[in-house]
Amino acid sequence: MDKHLTPGHVICLINPVTVNLSHNILVINCGSSSLKFAVIDPESTQVLIQGIAERLNSPDALLKVQPLGSQAIPYINHAKAMAAILASLGDIPIAGIGHRVVHGGEFFSASVLLNEDAVAKIDACRALAPLHNPAHVTGIRAAMENFPELPHVAVFDTAFHQTMPPHAYFYALPYDLYKTHQVRRYGFHGTSHRFVAEQAATLLDKPFTELQIITAHLGNGCSACAIKNGQSMDTTMGLTPLEGLAMGTRSGDVDPNLIQFLVEQTGRDIRQVTDLLNRDSGLLGLSGLSNDMRTLLEAADNGHSRAELAIDVFCYRLAKGILGLAAALDRIDALIFTGGIGENSAPIRARTLAHLKVLKPTLDHDLNSAHGRHTAGRITTTDSALTALVVPTNEELVIARETQRLLQP
């Protein structure tokens, strides 16, 4: 499978007899230089076709569609890429389009049918997510231009966290900064945290609205979330996705005075320091080798000391974040690992649990090595004081289901 496409999905053309075509949802995830898509039947969960238009507005622009193959589309922009995607869909009927939007600010506490007012509010959040929201607006407008007859829905990464209480989302800053500039903690990865929490409730045979769990979404971006009775109570990311855990290229939490220190000591300006914290830090910065955990684990096994350091920092900071989130709960029914690292890296889960001795987890190494696949996700022993599960995420399916829900009369 092409590494740029959504992991975990088997792509094939489905026999029309097995798929309820009237429910097909086109899911769009638009970045600044890419446009990722998938057509999903939210009822059967089957993916009919998916792909990505990448390196847009460059001579190397490429459209990759599975199962159809790749096509060079030099210098193509988002609108024309959307038209190319439309052409690739052939005769597959679409009932609606769901758009992933990173930041909904305080405007949106749930998914919403898109109109001009909603698009304007998404655009108004561009200062809160300058790398994401402008691209989302571009993608939404391109999709509306190419699919004017279809309903469009926005599903927000921040929406699930709008249930956080004020003591969890306020910074200890002058209150006017919140009133005037909406400076507060928002949180991200909400669709993933919500999905795996609902899946965990099923696996644990407990009502979602009575469950108290901590979910850890670990990929290139990482965040953890405390969920109580079906609602987000706290999460590690904040105003932007930079806050919180150590990540692939992001530093996570640092002393705020570090920015001024680096400006004065290194000659960088504020924008360059911010870029360093977002793009050159985390696993990549510590190791000097890679932001890919698989590469670092292999290097550490071969004696690479800085790869070992990066892994240690990652796991310790994750455990520290998990224990901090416990303050939002009365108990921890389960700890959930998800995302590319969380689902596939047994060593990272083991190292993280080793830092959580206060919660008394007892890891079953065989179950952990099998990623919990044969025990409803469980990787701890049946008598472990802390239950830990591996639950695969599927953000695209959440977006498809949310879109279908809003399209129903």
N, C-alpha and C positions, 0 to 999 in steps of 0.2 A: 504494500500500500504506500502511496506517496506520503512522505512525512509531513507535508503541509496540510493534509486533509484530516478531517475529524477522526481521532482514534476510536476504535471499538465498534465501528460500523462496518458491516459486510455489505458491499455494494453490488447490487445486481438488478437487472430489469425484472420486475415482479410480474408473474402471470396475472393478467387483469382479473381473472376469476377469483384470485386470493386477496385482492385489495379493494377496499371501498374507495373508489377513485374520487367520489364527491367530497371526501374529507381531506384530501391532500393539501398540505400547507407548505408554502415556500418560505424557508427560514433564511434570513439575510443577516450577516454579520459584517458590517462595513468598517474597514480600517482606513488609515490615511493613504495607503498605497495598495490596498488589497480589498477584495470583495469575496467573501466566503459564502457559500449557499448550500442548501440541502432541501430536497423535497421529501417530506415525511408524512406518512399516514399516522396521525396521533393515536388512532384506535388500535391499529395492529402493531404500532411502533416501527414499522418497516420503513427503511430509507430507499426510495426509488432511484434517486440520482443525487449526486453531490459533487462539489468541486470548489475551485478557487480561481479567481482572476487576480494575479499578483504582479508586483512591480509596475503598477499602473502609471501612466504618464512618463514612461521611460522606453528606450528602444528595446529593452528586454522583456516587455510586458508579455504575459503568458496566461492562457486560459487552460486550466486542467479540469477535466470532467471525467468522473468515473461513473459508468464504465466506458465512456466514449473515447478517451484519450486526451492529448494535448494539442493546443493550437497557438501559434505565435500571433500576438495582437499588438504590434509595436505602437507606442505612443498613445494607446487608447486611454480614454478617461473613464470615470465611473459610470457616466450615463451610457456611453457606448459599450462598456463592459456589461452593463445590465441588459442591453439589447442583445449582446452575444449570448448571455446566459439564457435569455428568453428563447432564442433560437435553438439552444441546445436542449431545451425541454421537450421539443417536438410536440407530440400529441398528448402529453401528460396533462390532464386538467388540474387546475389549481383553484381551491376554494377561497384562499386568502393568503396574505403575506404577513409573517411575523418578523419584526426587526429587533435585534438585540441592541439595547442602548445602555451604555455604561453608567451615565449619571442623569438622574431625574431630579436632583436637588430636593427641595421640599415641595415641589409641585406635584410629584407623583408618589403615592403610597401603594399603587397597584398598577397592573398593566392597563393600557388605555387604547381605545380606537383612535386612530390618528386623523386629525383635521388640521387646518392651518394654525389654529390656536395652539394645539398640542405641539406641532412642529416648532412654532415660535418659542414655546417654553423650553423645549429641548435645546434649541439654539441659544437661549438665554443662559443655559448652564455651561456654556463653552469655557468660561473662565475657571470653572471648577474641574473641568476635564478637557484641557486644551488639545491633548493628543487624540482624544476619542470623539467627543460630541460633534465637532465640526464635520468629521468624516461620516458620522452617523446621519447627520442632516443631509449631507451630499448623497449618501446612499438612499435615504428615504425619498428624497425628491426625484432621484433617478428612477427608483422603483415605481413611484407614483406616475411618472411620465410614461413609463413603459407598460404599466399595468393600471391604467386609469379606471378601469371598470371593477377592480377588485378592492375589497376592504383591506386596510393596512392597520396593524396593531404594533405598538411598542411595548417591549418587555424590558424592565429596568433592572440592572445589577444592584441598584441601591434600594429598590422598593421594599424588599423583604425586611430590611433593617430599619424601616420607618417606625417599627414598634419599639425601638430602643427607648428606655426612659431618659428624661433629661440628664440625670446624673451620669448616664453612660455616654451621651453624645455631646455634652458641652465640654469645651476646653476651658481651663482656668485662665481665661483672657478677659479683657474688658468687654462687657456685655454688648456695647455698641457695635463691636465687630460682628457679632451674630446678627443683630438687628439690621445693620446696614449692608453687610457683605455676605451674610449667611455662612459665616465661619463656624463650623461645627463638624463633628464626626458623622460620616454618612455610611461607610462600609461598602464593600463590593462583593462580587461572587455570590450575590444573593440567590440567583436561580439555582446555582449548584448546591449551596447550603440547604435550601428548601427541599430540593429534589432528594438528596441523600438522606435528609432527616425523615422525610415521608417513607422512603424505602426502608430505613432502619426501623421505623415503627412497625412496618409489616413483618420484617425479619424477627423482631423481638416480640411480636404478637401483643403489642400494647397500643392503645389509642394515641394517635399523633398529638392530640390536644392534652394528653396527660404525661407526655414524655419530657424528660429533662436530659439533654445530651450536649456534647461538644463535638462539632464537626471541624475537621481540618482539611481544607482544600489546598493540596500541595502540587504545584506545577512550576512553570517559570515564574508565575505570580502565586503568592501564597497568602492565605488568610484562614483564621479560625473563628468560630462563632459559637456562642452560648445560646441554646434554644430551649425555651421553657414553655411548656403547654402550647406548642405549635408556633411560638413567636420568637423572633430574634431579640435577645435581651442585651447583647453586647457582641462586638466583633473587633478584630485586631486592626483592620484598616480604618482610615479616618477620613479627613477632608479629601484626600487623594489616595490612590493605591500604593503610595510610597510608605505610608505608616505601617508599623507592626513588625511582622516576622522578617527574618532574612530570606531573600528570594534569589531567583536566578541571576539577575543583574541589578536588583534594587537592594539598597542597604537595609531597609526597614528602619526601626527606631534608632535615632542618633541624638546626641546633645544638640539642641537648636543653635547653640553658639558655635557649633562646628562650622556652619556656613560662613559666618564672619571670619572665623579663624583661617579657613582655607582661602578666602578672598584675600586676606592680608598676607598670608604666608606663601601662597603659591602664585599670586598674580592673576588667578582666574577671576572672571566676573561672576555675578550671582547666577546668571543663566548657565554658565559653564559648570559651576559647582552643582547646580540642580541636575544638570545632565549627567554629571559624574555619579550622583547618588542614584539616579534612575537607570543608567545604562552601563556603567562601568564598575558597579559595586557588587554586593551579594556574593554568591558562589564564584562568579567570574573574577571579581576584584580580589577576594581573599586567596583564591587558588592561583590566579594568573594563568589559568589553563582553559577553563570552560565553564559555562553556566549549565551544562548538562550533567545531571546527577549520575547518570550511567558512566560517563567518561571519568568523573571524579572518583567513583567507587573503584573502578578498575585501576586508576592511577594510584589511589591510596593503597590498594592491595600490592602494588608494585613498589611501594616505598616512597611515594611522592608526599612529602611532609605538608606542603601547603594544601594539597587536595584533602589530606586528612584533617587539617585545621578547618577548612571550609565546611566539611561535613560535620565536625564537632560543633562548630558555632551554629550551623543550621539546626541541628537536632536539639541542642540546649535551648536555643531561643524559642523553638517550637514548644518544648516542654514548659518553659517559663510562661509562654503565652497561654497555654492550656490551663495552667494553674491559676493564672490571673483571671481567666474567664470563669473559673469555678466560683468566684465571688458573686456571680449573677444567678447562681442556682442554689437550690436547697439540697440537691444530691446530683450525682452523675450516673444516669442509667447506662450510658455507653459513651465511648469515645469512638468517633467515626473517622477513618482515613479515606480520602478520595483524591481525585486528580491524578495526573500522570505519575507523579512520584508516590503519592499516597496509595495508589492502587497497585503499583508494580514494584516497589522497592522494599523488599523484606528487611534489608539491613537498616534502612532509615527508620522504619517502624520499630524495630528492635532497639535501636539506640535511643529513640525518643522515649519509649516505655521505660528504659533503664534509668532515665532522668526523672521519672515520675514515681519514684520509690514510695513517696508519701501516700500515694493512692493504692499501693500494694497490688499492682498488676502481676499476673503470672502468665508469661508468654508461653504458648505452645509452639515450639520452633517448627514442627512439621506443618502445622496449620498455617503459620506465618509464611513459610516457604511456598505453600500452595496458594497464598493470597486469599485464604478463607473460602476458596471456591467450593469446597465440599461440606461446609458447615454453616451455611447461611451467612457467610461473611465473617464468622467468628475466628479470631486468631489467638485468643486467650483460653486458658483452661476453664472447665465448667465451674471450678471452685475459686476462680480468680476474683478478688475483691473489686477489681475494675474490669468491666467487659469492654473489649476493643473489637471493632468490626472493620472490614474493608468493604466499602459500598461503591461500586462504579457510578460515576456521575454521567449525566446526559443532559446538558444544558439546552441543546437543540430540541430535544423532545419536550422539555418544559415550555420552550417558546412556542412550539407547535400546539401543545395542549392549551396554553393560555390563549393563543389566537383562536383556536376552535371554540373555546369557552365563550369568548366575547362575540363570536359570530352567531352563536345560538340565540334564537328568539326568546 
